[in-house]
Structures are given as structure tokens and as C-alpha cells.
Amino acid sequence: IPGGKKCTSGRSGHMLQIFLRRELCDQFVYPAFPFGSPDKNRDLPLSKYLTEKAPVEGQVRITLNPDVFLRASYARMFTYSADPTYYKNRPEFIKEMIGLLDPILGDADVRVEAARGIFGGEPPEWWTPEDQSEMAAMPAARFAASDMAE
């Protein structure tokens, strides 16, 4: 099977949720049809559509702008897997990955160099090299009734 072994549960679906502050939607998000073609019928401002339409229908595309995605208070991403084993093991995988990246992310000077690469030169004035891990961490209470709080 291309991409790896088949999961034993037979439930191989994954979901990625990306949340942006609503006031950023008009600048970085556009309504789309499957495969990304813009949906002109919902060409709005998108924030107006999200506020006035219920239920919200259709897809959107989000432009990945480092000015937004490097700020923990602007964007959040969550993942979920239908495979219970994968889902159960994911926190440990993330912990190991953070450990592997610590030589890069754990050093302010290296973070500055990485930011220069991301921004194509000197980082913008708003950017600072401090570790944002604690700001990005989600307290268990934010996971509501999910089993991630366990």
C-alpha cells in the first residue's frame, strides 16, 4: 500500500481543523468548490457570510501566511483520526517530534535564522524569537468532552 501499512481498525480517516480569528477570514480565506476553484456565489466578505448564513455550507481555502500561522493567538490547528490506535498514540508521537526539533526550536538564535528563511529576510517587527510553546499549549479543559482531556 503506498504511504504505509493499512491500519488494523479499517478506520483510516483523518481530519485537520484549522481555526482562524474571524476578523482574519476576509484577508486570508476564500470560499471554494472542491479542488479549490473559487465559489463566486459566496464571494462576500466571507465574515458576513459566516455571520449571516446558517447552516454554513461548502468549503473554503486558507492561504498559509506566516504572519498569521506563526502567532498562536491567531490560528489553531487540531487533528483527529478515526483509527483509535493512531489517535491514542498521537500525543506521544508529538512529544517525540518536539524532542527531535528541540535543537532547532529550543534555541532563540536558531529560531531567528529559521524566521529569516520563512520571511525571506529579516522578520517583521511583530515577530519575536521567544519560545511560544506555553502560549500554544491547550489546557485539557479546552478539549471539553473529548477523550483528549484524559
Number of C-alpha atoms within 10 A of each C-alpha: 5 5 5 6 7 11 12 10 11 9 13 13 9 12 10 10 9 11 13 18 11 15 11 14 18 14 13 15 18 22 22 19 13 11 8 13 12 16 15 11 8 16 14 13 14 21 15 14 15 16 10 10 9 8 7 10 11 11 14 17 16 16 13 11 10 11 14 17 15 15 15 16 12 15 15 17 11 9 11 14 16 14 16 15 12 17 15 13 10 15 12 10 12 11 11 12 11 14 13 11 11 11 11 15 20 15 13 14 13 14 18 18 15 16 20 14 12 13 13 9 10 13 18 11 6 7 13 13 16 13 13 13 11 9 10 13 9 11 9 13 11 10 12 9 10 10 10 13 11 8
